[in-house]
Amino acid sequence: MNHNIFRSVASTTTLVATLVALPLFGAGRAMADSEPDHVFSANVALTTNYMFRGVSQTNNGPAVQGGFDYEYSPWGLYAGVWASNVDSSSGSSIYVDVNNRNMIVPAGAPNAEEIVLEPAGYDGASMELDLYAGWVPNWQAMGINGLDALTVDIGYLRYQYPGTDTNDNNTNEWYIGLSYDVFGYVTPSYTANYSEDFFGLDAAWYHNFGVEVPLPYDLTLHGHYGLTRYNNSPNNGGGDSYDDYSAGLAYSYGGFDFDLSWISRNKTDLCSAPFQCGDTAVFTLSKAF
């Protein structure tokens, strides 16, 4: 999904997300008076691990990502497409007791049986294709003064996995995001994403709390805490629901963006293989055109 708010925070590679160029929300951005009405842009990124909400989408392998965006500045409307490779193969295994297949045991244990695991959400697909559209209000164009520090982003996102054997993987999501630039010193943000059927696991919410702190020498410190909540989970917090979090440092030089992030998540019922849980470091190189 798009590395802005959507994927890898952002991309915590996130983002989204994502984030390769570290935008806070969707494809939206602040619009200057001198900006043309029709704005076309593109982005490309290389990352050591495509992480989405604390889960590797590439079996802890690298990814090549890119997208195109269109923005109609006077109204703050935007639309875009973004793609990344994903990994349907696993290579990860667990061992269970042949007499009790619900019990995970060490590889060398008596009666141990190997089960090769596959990451959820791909089922034969090797690419993720995201389509999105939204609205970022242009306060100046609307004649509203005093809100230049506030960014609002409302939009729709479609996750598409060409070639997947499971149609449930193709998912719709709606989102609304808020961020506020506090005198240029810090920018806190909040985003709520909702899907009526998230990857076939019933309705789900994703709450993302983020912060960015600009530093000298074109550095930016960023972090986020995300909560995935499935409506069918016990007490809306157990079962498949989980939290993810990240902290990172971004650097811009010569038109390129460099990002090094630490990403982690707590364990849930979905954690069935080493690549699905635990701490990981992700390096991302990106460029916008």
Backbone as a ProteinNet text record, in pm:
[ID]
protein_1_A
[PRIMARY]
MNHNIFRSVASTTTLVATLVALPLFGAGRAMADSEPDHVFSANVALTTNYMFRGVSQTNNGPAVQGGFDYEYSPWGLYAGVWASNVDSSSGSSIYVDVNNRNMIVPAGAPNAEEIVLEPAGYDGASMELDLYAGWVPNWQAMGINGLDALTVDIGYLRYQYPGTDTNDNNTNEWYIGLSYDVFGYVTPSYTANYSEDFFGLDAAWYHNFGVEVPLPYDLTLHGHYGLTRYNNSPNNGGGDSYDDYSAGLAYSYGGFDFDLSWISRNKTDLCSAPFQCGDTAVFTLSKAF
[TERTIARY]
83.7	0	87	26.1	108.4	187.1	312.3	400.6	371.7	279.2	248.9	179.9	52.7	-8	-41.4	-48.8	-107.4	-11.8	106	186.7	307.8	370.9	491.3	512.1	449.4	450	556.6	477.8	498	529.2	457.8	507.7	558.5	554	676.1	788	770	896.2	921.2	519.9	492.8	531.7	553.6	489.7	553.8	363.1	356.4	363.6	369.9	374.6	416.3	504.7	506.2	553.7	781.9	734.6	839.1	828.7	941.3	977.4	885.2	915.7	858.6	801.8	746.2	631.4	540.6	420.5	331.7	250.7	167.5	41.2	-23.2	-152.7	-165.8	-217.9	-251.2	-151.4	-197.2	-109.4	-113.5	-188	-208.4	-85.7	-75.5	33.4	-10.9	62.4	26.3	35.5	-56.1	-62.2	-27.1	71.8	115.7	35.8	32.5	-42.1	14.6	146.2	211.1	200.4	141.6	132.6	33.6	65.8	-28.6	-153.3	-259.5	-385.2	-372	-303.2	-289.5	-145.3	-129.4	4.1	17.8	116.9	147.5	282.2	290.7	415.6	432.9	554.3	585.2	682.7	692.2	786.1	834.9	956.3	1013.7	1095.1	1100	1170.2	1228.1	1337.9	1397.6	1401.7	1352.4	1351	1399.8	1464	1516.5	1408.1	1289.5	1180.6	1051.4	955.7	827.5	742.1	737	661.7	530.3	422.6	290.7	227	213.5	152.1	216.7	349.8	426.1	445.3	396.4	406.4	480.1	580.6	653.4	564.8	560.7	485.9	574.1	704.5	799.8	881.5	825.5	896.1	1035.4	1041.7	1167	1266.2	1217.3	1302.9	1285.5	1366.7	1361.1	1241.3	1214.8	1103.4	1140.8	1086.5	1093	952.1	939.4	807.5	802.5	684	670.6	526.2	502.9	366.4	358.8	235.6	205.6	87.3	91.5	-13.6	-58.4	-185.3	-240.8	-313.7	-296.8	-362.1	-422.7	-546.6	-609.3	-604.6	-506.6	-472.4	-584.4	-659.7	-760	-861.1	-895.6	-994.3	-931.6	-802.2	-736.6	-769.2	-813.3	-846.6	-723.9	-710.3	-597	-638.9	-560.5	-579.4	-443.9	-426.9	-297.9	-300.9	-189.1	-169.4	-29.6	-15.1	113	127.4	249.4	269.9	397.5	399.9	516.8	513.8	630.5	633.7	599.9	535.2	508.8	553.3	557.2	609.5	502.7	460.7	361.3	425.2	555.2	623.1	664.3	700.5	731.9	875.6	905.1	1035.9	1046.6	941.2	939.6	858.1	899.2	831.4	810	709.8	695.2	684.6	701.8	693	585	498.1	389.4	398.7	340.4	333.8	230.7	270.1	179.1	55.5	66.7	-47.6	-133.9	-80.5	-154.9	-108.9	-176	-130.9	-148.1	-211	-221.3	-102.6	-11.2	104.2	229.2	292.8	418.3	533.6	624.5	735.9	866	982.1	1111.1	1130.3	1218.2	1238.3	1284.8	1367.1	1421.4	1339.8	1222.2	1140.5	1083.2	1061.2	995.8	856.9	820.7	689.3	669.4	779.7	768.1	738	644.6	608.6	624.8	696.6	720.3	599	562.1	456.2	513.5	514.8	564.3	454	488.1	388.9	397.7	286	280.5	224.7	279.6	225.5	80.7	0.4	-140	-150.9	-246.3	-279.5	-229.7	-162.4	-109.3	-169.4	-150.3	-210.7	-182.2	-54.8	-15	18.4	-18.6	11.2	157	218.1	355.2	362.6	248.6	245.9	124.6	144.6	34.9	14.3	-108	-142	-248.2	-215.6	-306.6	-360.4	-489.9	-556.8	-620.8	-603.9	-656.4	-696.4	-785.3	-830	-875.9	-863.6	-902.8	-907.9	-926.9	-942.9	-864.9	-777.2	-705.9	-751.3	-833.4	-886.5	-775.8	-792.7	-703.3	-765.4	-720.2	-784.1	-781.3	-668.4	-658.2	-756.5	-767.2	-860.4	-1004.7	-1030.5	-1166	-1194.1	-1093.7	-1111.7	-1112.6	-1052.7	-1048.2	-908.3	-898.4	-769.6	-742.1	-614.4	-574.3	-561.4	-577.1	-567.9	-452.1	-355.6	-245.7	-166.7	-162.5	-85	-158.7	-288.7	-370.4	-386.5	-358.4	-380.9	-486.3	-587.4	-692.6	-690.6	-702.1	-699.1	-808.7	-900.3	-1009.9	-1003.7	-1006.2	-992.4	-1033	-1015.2	-1050.1	-928.9	-908.2	-794.3	-840.6	-792	-822.2	-692	-680.7	-567.6	-603.6	-523.5	-549.9	-426.9	-449.7	-340.4	-362.4	-313.1	-333.4	-277.4	-355.9	-312.2	-341.1	-399.7	-428.6	-537.6	-527.9	-629.4	-746	-733.1	-836.1	-883.9	-1008	-1060.7	-1070.1	-1077.1	-1083	-960.7	-849.1	-729.2	-747.9	-834.1	-860.4	-956.4	-906.2	-972.9	-996.8	-1109.9	-1140.6	-1113.7	-1069.7	-1045	-1072.6	-1133.1	-1156.6	-1070.8	-1028.6	-941.2	-967.2	-935.2	-933.8	-812.5	-737.5	-616.2	-609.9	-546.5	-527.1	-381.9	-323.2	-190	-183.5	-94.1	-83.8	63	107.7	245.6	255.1	323.7	335.2	457.8	438.5	543	670.1	658.3	774.8	863	824.1	907	867.8	740.4	693.1	557.8	532.5	405.3	342.5	248.1	174.5	65.6	25.9	-76.4	-158.3	-277.8	-364.4	-438.4	-444.7	-517.7	-603.8	-727.2	-817	-851	-824.8	-858.4	-965.9	-1064.7	-1171.9	-1197.9	-1212.6	-1249.3	-1366.4	-1465.2	-1581.1	-1548.5	-1440.9	-1397.6	-1249.9	-1165.1	-1021.4	-955.8	-921.6	-856.4	-934.1	-1066.4	-1150	-1159.1	-1110.9	-1111	-1216.8	-1321.7	-1430.7	-1389.9	-1480.7	-1456.3	-1338.6	-1263.4	-1144.9	-1117	-1057.5	-1009.2	-857.8	-791.7	-651	-634.8	-584.2	-560.8	-410.2	-367	-224.6	-194.4	-112.6	-67.6	78.1	106.7	241.4	295.7	425.4	490.9	615.3	641	762.9	828.1	960.1	1036	1149.7	1145.5	1256.2	1380.5	1494.2	1622.6	1715.4	1825.3	1922.2	1978.2	2037.9	2106.1	2009.5	1888.4	1789.5	1752.6	1760.5	1720.6	1579.5	1508	1375	1362.5	1327.7	1300.6	1151.1	1114.7	972.3	941.6	818.7	775	625.8	577.7	433.8	394.4	268.5	207.8	75.6	59.2	-60.2	-137.5	-269	-355.8	-446.6	-431.5	-520.3	-626.8	-752.4	-862	-968.4	-978.8	-1082.4	-1208.7	-1322.2	-1448.4	-1482.2	-1425.5	-1458.5	-1361.9	-1266	-1169.7	-1230.1	-1193.4	-1245.4	-1213.9	-1316.9	-1301.2	-1237	-1245.8	-1189.8	-1041	-971.5	-829.9	-748.5	-811.1	-735.7	-747.8	-723.6	-736.3	-644.8	-703.4	-624.2	-577.6	-636.1	-598.8	-458.5	-390.4	-252.9	-212.2	-96.7	-38.4	95.9	132.2	265.9	322.5	453.6	517.6	650.8	697.5	823	886.1	1015.3	1090.3	1197.1	1221.7	1318	1377.4	1476.9	1546	1552.4	1505.1	1504.3	1601.6	1660.5	1758.7	1737.5	1739	1723.2	1853.6	1894.7	2019.2	2014.6	2042.3	2052.3	1926	1812	1687	1645.1	1725.2	1692.9	1657	1574.1	1535.7	1585.1	1651.2	1704.4	1632.2	1592.6	1519.5	1565.3	1596.5	1631.5	1534.1	1456.5	1352.1	1363.4	1327.8	1310.7	1161.5	1116.5	974.1	948	839.3	805.5	654.2	607.8	466.2	453.5	341.4	318.7	262.7	269.1	226.1	75.7	15.1	-128.1	-151	-277.8	-309.9	-259.4	-232.1	-182.6	-33.8	35.3	179.6	207.8	230.1	253.7	388.4	467.8	599.4	692.3	824	918	908.7	879.3	877.7	755.2	658.9	536.8	542.7	632.6	640.8	786.8	807.3	942.7	995.8	1115.2	1177.8	1250.6	1254	1329.7	1373.5	1486.6	1535.9	1515.1	1469.7	1438	1506.2	1576.5	1637.1	1566.4	1531.2	1458.8	1524.5	1544.9	1594.4	1483.3	1448.6	1337.3	1365.6	1290	1301.1	1165.4	1128.7	1004.7	1037.9	950.5	971.7	854.5
-116.1	0	120.8	228.5	345.7	372.2	406.8	421.3	545	626.7	741.7	695.4	726.9	681	536.1	485.2	355.4	245.1	248	129.2	153.1	113.7	119.4	242.9	254.8	393.6	442.2	437.2	455.4	456	329.5	262.2	294.2	274.3	269.6	217.4	158	147.8	280.4	160.8	209.6	291.2	343	436.3	474.3	324.6	367.4	401.2	520	478.3	572.4	555.8	527.2	600.3	596.4	641.3	701.4	651.2	673.7	820.8	904.5	1046.4	1110.3	1027.1	1069.5	1168.3	1155.2	1235.6	1180.4	1264.8	1217.5	1151.1	1204.5	1152.9	1140.4	1024.8	1002.6	1064.8	1116.7	1184.7	1334	1378.4	1520.1	1589.4	1719.6	1797.5	1942.8	2025.1	2166	2228.1	2314	2370.8	2519	2555.4	2694.4	2772.5	2907.3	2991.1	2981.3	2961.1	2958.9	2823.6	2726.7	2593.3	2591.5	2522.6	2514.8	2437	2456	2388.1	2237	2188.1	2044.7	2002.3	1914.3	1872.4	1721.7	1680.6	1539.5	1509.7	1398.9	1362.7	1211.7	1170.1	1027	1002.4	878.4	842.2	700.5	674.7	540.8	515.9	390.4	358.5	218.2	201	70.4	54	-57	-79.3	-219.5	-235.5	-366.5	-461	-406.6	-491	-410.9	-461.7	-391.8	-425.6	-332.8	-351.7	-275.4	-342.8	-279.4	-306.8	-201.8	-213	-323.2	-324.8	-416.9	-554.7	-582.1	-715.5	-705.5	-791.7	-792.5	-845.4	-772.8	-816.1	-890.1	-898.2	-959.5	-1069.2	-1129.1	-1236	-1190.2	-1066.9	-1004.7	-983.2	-976.2	-949.3	-807.2	-766.5	-629.6	-607	-480.8	-445.3	-325.3	-325.4	-211.3	-154.3	-24.4	36.9	165.6	202.6	327.6	361.9	489.6	531.7	661.7	694.3	818.2	885.5	1018.6	1094.6	1212	1243.5	1363.6	1443.9	1575.9	1663.6	1784.6	1814.2	1937.6	2036.7	2125.1	2208.8	2299.7	2366.4	2459.9	2394.6	2269.6	2201.5	2103.8	2079.3	1985.6	1840.6	1810	1672.2	1601	1473.2	1396.6	1253.1	1188.3	1047	990	860.5	801.8	651.2	598.1	453.6	424.5	313.7	277.2	126.3	77.1	-67.2	-109.5	-234.8	-295.1	-445.1	-504.7	-650.7	-703.1	-819.1	-890.4	-1034.3	-1110.7	-1247.1	-1344.7	-1431.6	-1532.9	-1658.2	-1673.4	-1790.4	-1761.2	-1864.9	-1845.2	-1882	-2010.3	-2055.5	-2064.7	-2027.2	-2036.8	-2157.8	-2217.3	-2337.7	-2329.8	-2403.3	-2430.4	-2581	-2628	-2771	-2792	-2887.9	-2918.6	-3064.7	-3093.6	-3231.4	-3307.3	-3422.5	-3498.5	-3544	-3555.1	-3597.4	-3480.3	-3359.8	-3239.5	-3125.9	-3111.5	-3017.2	-2871.2	-2847.7	-2711.8	-2673.6	-2768.1	-2743.1	-2727.1	-2609.3	-2584.7	-2636.2	-2712.4	-2774.8	-2742.5	-2760	-2740.4	-2839.1	-2802.2	-2885	-3025.7	-3040.1	-3171.4	-3251.4	-3201.4	-3269.6	-3400	-3499.4	-3623.8	-3593.6	-3666.7	-3652.3	-3515.2	-3445.2	-3313.9	-3329.5	-3250.8	-3250.5	-3109.6	-3096.5	-2964.8	-2920.2	-2794	-2733	-2606.8	-2602.5	-2486.3	-2381.6	-2261.9	-2154.7	-2060.3	-2005.4	-1902.5	-1774.4	-1660.6	-1535.3	-1517.5	-1465.8	-1441.7	-1322.6	-1327.9	-1210.5	-1206.9	-1311.1	-1306.5	-1416.8	-1544.1	-1657.4	-1653.7	-1649.8	-1653.9	-1519.9	-1410.7	-1277.6	-1241.5	-1174.7	-1126.9	-974.8	-909.2	-763.3	-711.1	-601.8	-526.4	-399.6	-371.4	-252.4	-174.9	-52.5	29.3	145.2	166.5	279.1	364.2	494.1	578.7	715.5	779.9	914.7	982.4	1114.1	1182.7	1333.1	1396.2	1541.3	1596.8	1693.3	1770	1915.3	1965.7	2101.8	2205.9	2292.2	2405.1	2525.7	2551.2	2653.9	2790.9	2824.9	2956.7	2971.4	2866.2	2872	2879.1	2824.2	2826	2955.4	3042.8	3168.8	3156	3048.3	3025	3059.3	3153.2	3196.1	3132	3121.7	3073.7	2923.6	2849.1	2703.1	2647	2732.1	2686.2	2572.6	2567.1	2463	2329.8	2331.1	2210	2145.9	2016.9	1939.7	1833.5	1829.1	1727.7	1648.1	1517	1431	1326	1323.3	1226.8	1151.4	1018.3	947.1	801.3	738.7	598.3	527.2	402.3	322.9	182.4	133	-2.6	-81.1	-190.2	-282.1	-389.2	-402.8	-502.3	-592.3	-724.3	-820.9	-902.9	-854.8	-927.6	-1069.5	-1165.4	-1304.3	-1379.9	-1315	-1385.9	-1490.1	-1598.7	-1704.1	-1677.7	-1574.6	-1544.6	-1401.8	-1385.5	-1251.7	-1167.2	-1231.8	-1156.2	-1068.2	-1101.7	-1020.3	-880.3	-865.8	-735.6	-658.6	-551.2	-488.8	-339.8	-291.7	-148.4	-89.7	36	103.2	252.7	310.7	454.4	513.9	637.7	695.7	845.4	893.3	1036.1	1063.8	1167.3	1199.1	1346	1372.1	1507.6	1524.3	1637.7	1670.2	1819.9	1858	1998.5	2034.2	2132.9	2180.4	2281.9	2242.9	2328.6	2417.7	2532.1	2633.7	2577.8	2472.9	2417.8	2331.1	2310.5	2232.8	2085.1	2057.8	1919.8	1911.3	1797.6	1776.5	1646.3	1652.6	1531.6	1502.5	1376.1	1338.2	1220.8	1209.1	1095	1057	927	877.1	759.4	756.7	643.6	581.4	452	375.9	273.7	259.8	163	79.5	-52.3	-144.4	-228.9	-246.3	-327.4	-476.6	-514.4	-654.6	-657.3	-643.8	-626.3	-760.6	-784.3	-907.9	-1031.6	-1021.3	-1135.5	-1166	-1073.7	-1097	-1014	-974.5	-896	-748.7	-667.3	-523.4	-493.8	-388.7	-356.5	-206.8	-159.3	-21.9	-23.9	79.3	100.8	245.1	262.3	394.3	418.9	525.3	554.6	689.5	688.2	809.2	832.5	945.7	971.2	1104.3	1119.9	1246	1260.4	1383.3	1416.2	1537.7	1530.6	1640.4	1676.5	1793.2	1833.9	1864.8	1821.5	1842.6	1919	1970.3	2036.3	1940	1997.3	1921.5	1832.6	1881.8	1810.9	1673.9	1658.7	1534.2	1548.2	1437.9	1434.6	1310.7	1330.4	1219.4	1190.4	1063.7	1031.2	903.4	892.1	772.7	755.2	635.1	612.5	496.1	496.6	384.9	354.3	229.9	191.5	81.9	88.5	-12.5	-72.3	-200.9	-273.8	-341.7	-311.8	-364.9	-426.6	-559.7	-631.4	-639.2	-617.1	-618.1	-754.6	-861.6	-995.5	-1044.6	-958.5	-1000.2	-986.9	-1074.3	-1065.5	-929.6	-864.9	-734.2	-631.4	-657.5	-566.8	-541.5	-635.6	-613.5	-740.2	-855.9	-980.2	-1046.8	-1177.2	-1250.1	-1195.5	-1156.2	-1106	-962.2	-888.1	-748.3	-738	-628.5	-612	-465.9	-432.2	-299	-307.8	-202.1	-193.5	-55.3	-44.7	81.8	91.8	214.7	235.9	367.2	377.5	501.1	504.9	622.4	628.6	766.4	770.5	894.1	905.3	1018.6	1042.1	1154.3	1144.9	1243.6	1270.4	1397.2	1436	1494.6	1447.2	1497.3	1477.1	1583.6	1573.7	1524.7	1555.1	1511.3	1371.1	1304.5	1169.7	1173.5	1079.1	1065.2	931.2	935.5	815.8	798.9	677.5	654	523.7	530.3	411.7	403.4	294.2	280.9	149.1	152.5	31.8	8.9	-112.9	-144.8	-269.4	-268.6	-385	-392.8	-504.9	-523.7	-625.6	-621.7	-722.2	-848.7	-958.9	-1086.5	-1104.7	-1169	-1196.1	-1335.6	-1370.5	-1500.1	-1512.7	-1398.7	-1403.4	-1432.4	-1427.3	-1449.8	-1599.5	-1652.2	-1795.7	-1827.4	-1726	-1749.2	-1635.9	-1660.3	-1557.7	-1428	-1435.5	-1313.9	-1228	-1277.6	-1201.7	-1117.1	-1145.2	-1069.9	-1041.6	-953.1	-925.5	-794.6	-757.5	-631.9	-646.6	-538.2	-538.9	-397	-385.7	-257	-251	-137.1	-121	5	-10.4	105	127.6	252.6	286.5	405.5	390.9	499.4	535.5	662.7	702.2	835.2	857.3	984.1	1019	1144.7	1195	1280.8	1277.2	1352	1447.6
0	0	0	-29.9	-44	82.8	66	180.3	262.1	221.1	304.1	430.6	449	572.7	563.3	446.8	429.1	466.4	406.6	421.5	506.4	525.6	585	638.2	782.7	807.6	730.2	738	665.6	658.4	530.1	525.6	641.9	785	861.6	778.2	663.8	594.3	541.8	675.9	687.2	630.1	575.2	523	514.4	555.1	534.8	551	613.9	556.9	578	454.3	448.4	454.3	562.9	473.6	395.5	287.8	203.6	199.6	162.8	167.7	292.8	379.3	506.5	495.5	397.7	406.1	514.5	572.4	682.1	633.5	531.3	494.2	344.6	301.9	163.2	69.4	-41	-134	-110.9	-11.4	11.1	65.2	38	92	93.7	165.6	172.6	33.9	1.6	-130.9	-126	-198.1	-199.9	-303.8	-286.3	-379.4	-520.3	-532.6	-662.7	-731.6	-668.2	-724.7	-840.6	-950.3	-1061.9	-1023.1	-1102.1	-1071.3	-1080.2	-1182.9	-1206	-1176.8	-1080.5	-1037.8	-1055.9	-1133	-1152.2	-1086.2	-1016.8	-949.9	-950.6	-921.5	-916.8	-803.7	-759	-654.1	-676.6	-633.6	-643.4	-517.6	-473.6	-349.1	-354.2	-284.4	-257.6	-106.6	-56.3	88.1	119.8	232.5	270.9	317.9	351.1	401.8	392.1	316.8	304.6	425.8	521.6	644.8	636.3	669.8	673.2	807.9	887.5	1019.6	1102.4	1098.1	1180.8	1124.2	1002.6	942.9	810	790	663.6	552	441	323.4	223.4	252.3	159.8	226.9	333.1	403.5	446.6	497.8	542.4	429.4	305.9	191.4	141	42.7	-9	-100.4	-129.8	-217.8	-303.8	-424.1	-515.5	-524.5	-502	-491.1	-572.1	-614.6	-688	-713	-746.7	-770.7	-847.5	-888.4	-959.4	-890.6	-885.4	-819.6	-906.1	-894.3	-957.2	-849.8	-855.7	-758.1	-828	-796	-842	-725.8	-730.4	-616	-566.4	-654.9	-602	-508.5	-534.5	-451.3	-353	-365.4	-275	-303.1	-423.8	-460.8	-516.2	-486.2	-537	-566.2	-650.6	-681.4	-718.3	-696.4	-726.2	-733.2	-776.4	-783.3	-730.3	-660.3	-599	-603.5	-623.4	-635.6	-564.6	-521.6	-458	-482	-486.8	-487.9	-348.8	-343.8	-219.2	-239	-131.4	-136.9	-91.5	-183.4	-147.8	-91.3	-111.5	-56	86.4	159.8	300.4	331.9	331.4	374.7	524.8	596.9	741.9	784.6	894.4	942.3	1092.7	1138.3	1280	1296.2	1418.1	1447.2	1552.1	1525	1617.3	1659	1771.7	1820.3	1736.6	1682.1	1596.4	1673.1	1804.8	1885.3	1932.2	1917	1955.6	1864.5	1752.7	1650.8	1691.6	1804.2	1855.9	1943.2	1965.4	2051.3	1965.2	1973.6	1903.1	1988.3	1925.2	1996.6	1925.1	1991.7	1925.5	1810.7	1716.7	1597.3	1631.4	1735.5	1768.2	1867.7	1902	2002.4	1947	2034.5	1990.8	1933.9	1830.3	1766.4	1701.5	1670.6	1606.8	1458	1410.4	1268.3	1213.2	1101.3	1041.5	959.7	978.4	898.4	834.8	701.5	629.1	624.5	667.7	678.1	559.2	522.6	420	480.8	439.8	490.8	448	537.3	501.7	407.5	318	239.9	97.9	47.7	-88.3	-175	-135.2	-205.5	-354.4	-389.9	-529.4	-590	-526.5	-580.4	-554.5	-650.5	-634	-634.6	-649.3	-652.9	-576.9	-509.1	-449.4	-530.1	-568	-645.1	-568.4	-529.9	-450.3	-532.8	-525.4	-589.5	-480.7	-486.3	-379.8	-433.9	-361.5	-395.4	-267.5	-264.4	-142.7	-157.5	-44.5	-38.8	78.6	50.2	152.2	138.8	229.2	214.9	199.4	101	79.8	150	272.3	355	288.5	226	163.9	48.9	-34.8	-147.5	-100.2	18.8	74.9	150.7	159.5	229.2	379.7	431.3	575.9	626.4	716.3	769.4	904.9	937.8	1069.6	1083.1	973.1	981.6	899.6	865.6	781.2	844.8	977	1045.1	1051.5	1021.5	1030.8	893.8	885.8	763.8	790.9	705.4	712.9	583.5	592.5	474.1	486.6	391.6	390.2	258.2	262.7	137.3	141.1	26	2.6	-56	-13.8	-59.6	-95.9	-209	-253.6	-263.8	-184.6	-195.1	-298	-401.9	-505.2	-520.2	-527.5	-540.8	-667.6	-782.8	-908.3	-900.4	-943.6	-943.8	-816.8	-715.9	-591.6	-612.8	-539.2	-545.9	-451.4	-368.1	-268.3	-286.3	-328.5	-354.8	-228.4	-110.2	15.7	35.6	-32	-17.7	-75.7	-173.8	-234.3	-143.8	-84.8	29.9	8.1	56.7	56.9	194.9	197.2	324.6	308.7	411.8	418.1	529.1	511.1	613.1	629.6	749.1	777.9	865.1	830.3	904.4	942.4	1055.3	1104.9	1146	1112.5	1163.7	1191.6	1281.8	1319.2	1340	1264.2	1273.1	1387.1	1493.7	1611.9	1597.1	1531.6	1515.8	1452.7	1372.5	1305.4	1392.5	1519.1	1611.1	1616.5	1603.8	1612	1540.5	1477.2	1407.4	1454.5	1547.7	1586.3	1483	1475.1	1378.2	1430	1374.9	1404.2	1277.2	1249	1133.1	1174.7	1126.3	1148.7	1014	1000.8	880.3	915.3	828	852.8	728.6	748.8	641.7	688.2	600.3	636.8	635.9	566.5	563.8	529.2	630.9	610.9	582	454.4	411.3	456	453.9	488.2	635.7	721.1	865.7	937.7	867.3	923.7	932.5	983.7	992.2	1085.1	1051.1	1130.7	1125.9	1234.7	1245.9	1263.2	1207	1236.6	1283.5	1405.6	1463.5	1466.5	1402.4	1393.6	1458.6	1563	1630.3	1591.8	1529.8	1481.4	1528.2	1512.6	1546.1	1459.1	1416.4	1342.8	1407.2	1420.2	1479.6	1385.1	1321.5	1234.8	1316.6	1265.3	1331	1237.3	1288.7	1200.2	1095.4	992.4	886.8	807.5	785.6	702.8	758	888.1	953.5	1010.9	1016.2	1077.1	1163.5	1288.8	1380	1375.7	1360.6	1352	1428.6	1472.9	1544	1528.8	1558.1	1550.7	1640.1	1678.5	1751.6	1683.7	1640.1	1567.2	1637.3	1628.3	1689.8	1582.8	1556.7	1466.8	1550.9	1523.4	1603.4	1512.4	1521.1	1447.1	1532	1470.4	1545.2	1603.3	1544.8	1593.9	1700.8	1743.6	1844.5	1984	2076.8	2213.7	2275.3	2328.2	2393.2	2300.8	2169.8	2069.9	2092.7	2153.6	2177.2	2176.7	2178.1	2175.2	2040.4	2035.8	1910.8	1803.9	1689.1	1578.1	1598	1690.2	1710.6	1769.7	1735.7	1785.3	1774	1833.6	1825.9	1754.6	1683.2	1623.6	1650.5	1644.8	1678.2	1606.4	1588.5	1517.3	1560.7	1535.6	1554.7	1447.1	1392.8	1284.3	1265.6	1177.7	1144.5	992.7	940.5	796.5	762.4	642.9	598.6	450.4	412.6	272.6	221	102.5	44.1	-106.8	-180.1	-324.6	-392.7	-335.4	-394.7	-356.7	-274.8	-228.4	-80.1	-39.5	100.9	153.8	268.3	332.7	465.9	495.5	619.8	683.8	811.2	889.3	1005.5	1011.2	1112.4	1186.7	1313	1394.3	1407.7	1377.2	1373.2	1455.9	1531.8	1613.1	1630.2	1685.6	1716.2	1827.1	1897.5	2000.1	1935.7	2006.3	1949.5	1967.4	1867.3	1869.2	1813.7	1796.3	1737.7	1594.7	1527	1390.2	1383.8	1495.9	1497.3	1494.4	1376.1	1364.1	1304	1275	1215.9	1256.4	1256.9	1302.4	1223.9	1092.2	1013.1	1040.3	1115.3	1139.3	1265.8	1355.9	1480.6	1513.6	1608.6	1653.1	1598.1	1644.7	1606.4	1473.1	1397.1	1272.4	1239.8	1172	1124	973.1	924.8	782.9	730.5	618.3	551.3	418.3	390.4	268.4	199.5	69.7	-15	-112.6	-121.5	-207.7	-276.1	-382.6	-454.9	-513.7	-501.4	-560	-681.3	-780.8	-904.5	-929.1
[MASK]
+++++++++++++++++++++++++++++++++++++++++++++++++++++++++++++++++++++++++++++++++++++++++++++++++++++++++++++++++++++++++++++++++++++++++++++++++++++++++++++++++++++++++++++++++++++++++++++++++++++++++++++++++++++++++++++++++++++++++++++++++++++++++++++++++++++++++++++++++++++++++++++++++

